[in-house]
Amino acid sequence: MIDGDRPAGSPVDTALLERVLEALRGHPCGCTEHELIAQLRDLEVEPFAAARLQEPLSLFQTHFVLFHCLYRLRDMLAGQGEWLRIHCLGIGIEPLQAADMGSDLPARGDPLRAYYLDLTRLEGMDAAAVEALLGEFWAHLARDERREQALEVLGLEDPVDAAAIRQQYRRLAQRHHPDRGGDTAVLQRINAARWVLLAQGS
């Protein structure tokens, strides 16, 4: 049985926490966020049963409520000697070993925990705000992909600083310069890779 009442204004009550915990117990090896939401929908647990996951706002709200539940459950289970792993690709309950105390387990000051327990984050999101959040995500992802491609062109790996980027650029530019029998297209890719990395503040 779960102890404790919901925070003021919370859409998450004790009954919902118990249903989420019950679903988690049904996955002793853990599950993904998608699998957990699907199970809660199949069990007709609200608000998951009414979620319209093809709509960005409803998807965000569903994700937020689930992770709000998970972080509250983590706090409760820790007092019972259990640890709740929380990641969209791996959610599961495991024993909280004495050796784990003081290790790399997230502290109560974990910024993700603070984010999902702050219900004003949920209340303040409308469709436009979700679209903006998704835009930032895709821009960040595209930035990361461009960086990986640029590192590959220059034959570098992170972590790398600006001095190393410039040094590798000079070496490759000399080797591939058309005046030395190199390929102009390759040199252009090398130039582009250098600017991508330096523009990102490496």
Buried (B, 14 or more C-beta within 10 A) or exposed (E): EBEEEBEEEBBBEBEBBBBBBEBBEEBEEBBBBEEBBBBBBEEEBBBBEEBEBEEBBBBBBBBBBBBBBBBBBBEBBBEEEBBBEBEEEEBBBBEBEEEEEEEEEEEEEBEEBEEBBEBEBBEEBEEEEBEEEEEEEEEEEEEEEBBEBBBEBBEBEEEBEEEBBBEBBEEBBEEBBEEEEBEEEBBEBBBBBBEBBBEEEB
